[in-house]
Amino acid sequence: MPVESLIIIFLALALGSLVKGIAGLGLPLVAIPVMSTFMAVDHAVAVMVIPGIMINTWLLWTYRKHAVKIADLPAMIGVGILTVALGAWILSEVPDTYLITFMVFWVGGYLISLLFKERLKSGLTFGRHGPLVVVGLAGVIQGSIGTSGPVFAPYVHSLKLTQPQYVYVVSVIFQIFAITQLVSFGWLGMIDMERGYHSLLACIPIAIFLPLAVWLARFFSDRAFNIIIVVVLIAIEIRLIWRLAI
């Protein structure tokens, strides 16, 4: 792999780690679209698999004292495994152009949702089977483009958990997603020795910048957090549209 691509991966992961630690935005939501503007989407998603497992393991251990019972967890696990595997198959079969187009709408939709964040939170309700539907949709998106936080996070928010409990519940589901991704990608041939090596290298900037971002977060206001999120995502959206246009 060219040195330039490795530098891009490092910078994207560093930026994603900083935004994650400062603003609470998901690392893949920033890192994968950035990397996808310079390399194949399946390569970018594959690079994030091992770092995702590493981060979720660390969070589960850190917040283990705040573990809560998750309703319908066995069913959620089953649905998550099946839908992430389906998403991985979609990623292996669908041309990059379609995936990037979907990512443009996905990031753009998330930006629009930020404008109506409070309205969505106040009116969000889930029926009896709602959680399984949410996990299923999140699983397909996680398997196909590697970033399902904007789908799953509103459901967890509706449970009215404390911040540590929130992190624990999200990490449980995302760890299931990540492990299924690793197995599915390996089975479909989307993770070889080279991509596995790149994925391991990706853990380095995360280990460096995530703790730094947590420390820097003490010096940023809520308004600054929102500005960082919007500016970064707008830049990503412009770059993705530019890649489609050329």
C-alpha positions in Angstrom: 0.0 0.0 0.0 1.4 3.5 -0.9 2.7 5.6 1.9 0.2 8.3 1.0 -2.7 6.0 1.7 -1.3 5.0 5.1 -0.9 8.7 6.0 -4.5 9.3 5.0 -5.7 6.3 7.1 -3.7 7.6 10.1 -5.0 11.2 9.8 -8.6 10.0 9.3 -8.4 7.8 12.4 -6.7 10.6 14.4 -9.5 13.0 13.4 -12.2 10.5 14.1 -10.7 9.8 17.5 -10.5 13.4 18.4 -14.1 14.1 17.4 -15.2 11.0 19.2 -13.5 12.0 22.4 -14.4 15.7 22.2 -17.9 15.6 20.8 -19.1 12.0 21.4 -19.7 11.4 17.7 -18.9 7.8 16.5 -15.4 7.3 15.3 -16.5 5.2 12.2 -18.9 8.0 11.1 -16.0 10.3 10.6 -13.1 7.9 9.7 -14.8 5.6 7.2 -16.3 8.4 4.9 -12.9 10.2 4.9 -11.0 7.0 4.0 -13.7 6.1 1.4 -12.9 9.3 -0.5 -9.4 7.9 -1.3 -9.8 4.1 -1.3 -12.5 1.4 -1.9 -15.4 1.5 0.5 -14.9 -2.2 1.5 -11.3 -1.5 2.2 -12.2 1.5 4.5 -14.8 -0.5 6.3 -12.4 -3.5 6.7 -9.8 -1.3 8.2 -12.1 -0.3 11.0 -13.1 -3.8 12.1 -10.2 -4.6 14.5 -10.1 -1.1 16.0 -13.8 -1.4 16.6 -13.4 -4.6 18.5 -10.5 -3.0 20.5 -12.6 0.1 21.4 -15.7 -1.9 22.4 -13.6 -4.3 24.5 -12.0 -1.4 26.4 -15.4 0.4 26.9 -17.0 -2.8 28.2 -14.2 -3.4 30.7 -14.2 0.3 31.7 -17.9 0.4 32.3 -18.4 -3.2 33.5 -19.7 -1.9 36.9 -22.5 -0.1 35.1 -23.8 -3.2 33.3 -27.6 -3.3 32.9 -30.0 -6.0 31.8 -30.9 -5.6 28.1 -34.4 -6.7 27.2 -34.6 -9.3 24.4 -30.8 -9.5 24.2 -30.7 -13.1 22.7 -33.1 -12.0 20.0 -31.1 -8.9 19.4 -27.9 -10.9 19.1 -29.5 -13.2 16.5 -31.0 -10.4 14.5 -27.7 -8.5 14.7 -25.6 -11.4 13.5 -27.9 -12.2 10.5 -28.2 -8.5 9.4 -24.5 -7.6 9.7 -23.7 -10.7 7.7 -26.3 -9.6 5.1 -24.7 -6.1 5.0 -21.3 -7.6 4.6 -22.5 -9.6 1.6 -24.0 -6.4 0.1 -20.7 -4.6 0.6 -18.9 -7.4 -1.2 -21.3 -7.4 -4.2 -22.3 -3.8 -4.8 -20.1 -1.5 -6.8 -18.3 1.4 -5.0 -20.4 4.1 -6.8 -23.6 2.9 -5.2 -22.0 2.6 -1.8 -20.6 6.1 -2.0 -23.9 7.4 -3.2 -25.6 5.8 -0.2 -22.9 7.2 2.1 -23.6 10.7 0.7 -27.3 10.4 1.5 -26.4 8.8 4.9 -24.1 11.5 6.0 -26.3 14.2 4.6 -29.3 12.7 6.4 -27.4 12.7 9.6 -26.6 16.3 9.2 -30.2 17.1 8.6 -31.2 15.1 11.7 -28.9 17.3 13.8 -31.2 20.2 13.0 -34.2 18.4 14.4 -32.3 16.6 17.2 -34.4 17.8 20.1 -37.7 17.3 18.2 -36.7 13.7 17.4 -35.7 13.0 21.0 -38.9 14.3 22.5 -41.2 12.4 20.2 -39.3 9.1 19.8 -41.1 6.0 20.9 -40.6 2.3 20.2 -43.2 -0.5 20.1 -42.7 -4.1 21.4 -40.7 -5.2 18.3 -39.2 -1.8 17.7 -35.8 -2.7 19.2 -35.4 -5.7 16.9 -36.3 -3.6 13.9 -33.7 -1.0 14.9 -31.0 -3.6 15.5 -31.8 -5.2 12.2 -31.6 -2.0 10.2 -28.4 -1.0 12.1 -26.9 -4.4 11.4 -27.4 -4.1 7.7 -25.9 -0.6 7.6 -23.0 -1.6 9.9 -22.2 -4.5 7.6 -22.4 -2.5 4.4 -20.9 0.9 5.3 -19.5 0.3 8.8 -21.3 3.1 10.7 -24.7 2.4 12.3 -24.5 4.8 15.3 -27.1 7.3 14.0 -29.6 4.4 13.7 -29.0 2.7 17.0 -28.2 5.6 19.3 -31.7 7.1 19.3 -33.2 3.8 20.5 -30.6 3.6 23.4 -31.3 7.2 24.2 -35.0 6.4 24.6 -34.2 4.0 27.4 -33.3 7.0 29.6 -30.1 5.4 30.9 -27.3 7.2 32.7 -24.2 8.1 30.6 -22.1 5.0 31.8 -25.1 2.7 31.3 -25.7 4.2 27.8 -22.0 3.6 26.9 -22.2 0.0 28.2 -25.4 -0.9 26.2 -24.2 0.6 23.0 -20.8 -1.2 23.4 -22.5 -4.6 23.9 -24.4 -4.3 20.6 -21.5 -2.8 18.7 -19.2 -5.5 19.9 -21.6 -8.1 18.5 -21.7 -6.2 15.2 -17.9 -5.9 15.1 -17.2 -9.6 15.8 -19.8 -10.6 13.2 -18.1 -8.2 10.7 -14.7 -9.8 11.3 -16.1 -13.3 10.7 -18.2 -12.3 7.7 -15.5 -10.3 6.1 -13.0 -13.1 6.5 -15.5 -15.7 5.1 -16.2 -13.4 2.1 -12.5 -12.7 1.5 -12.7 -9.0 2.3 -10.1 -9.2 5.0 -6.7 -10.7 3.9 -3.3 -10.5 5.5 -2.7 -7.0 4.1 -6.0 -5.5 5.3 -5.6 -7.2 8.6 -2.3 -5.6 9.0 -3.7 -2.2 8.1 -6.5 -2.7 10.6 -4.0 -3.5 13.3 -2.0 -0.4 12.4 -5.2 1.6 12.7 -5.3 0.9 16.4 -2.2 3.0 16.9 -3.7 6.5 16.2 -6.8 5.6 18.1 -4.8 4.6 21.2 -2.9 7.9 20.9 -5.6 10.4 20.1 -8.7 9.1 21.9 -7.3 9.6 25.4 -6.0 13.0 24.3 -9.4 14.0 23.0 -11.0 12.9 26.4 -8.6 15.3 28.1 -9.2 18.1 25.6 -13.0 17.7 26.0 -12.8 19.5 29.4 -11.8 22.8 27.5 -14.7 22.7 25.0 -18.3 24.0 25.4 -21.3 22.2 24.1 -21.6 24.8 21.3 -18.0 24.1 20.3 -18.8 20.3 20.2 -21.7 20.9 17.8 -19.6 23.2 15.6 -16.8 20.6 15.3 -19.3 17.9 14.3 -21.0 20.0 11.7 -17.8 21.4 10.1 -16.2 17.9 9.9 -19.3 16.2 8.4 -19.9 19.0 5.9 -16.3 18.7 4.7 -16.7 14.9 4.4 -20.0 15.3 2.5 -18.4 17.7 0.0 -15.5 15.4 -0.5 -17.8 12.4 -1.1 -19.9 14.3 -3.6 -16.7 15.5 -5.4 -15.5 11.8 -5.7 -18.9 10.9 -7.3 -18.6 13.8 -9.7 -15.2 13.1 -11.1 
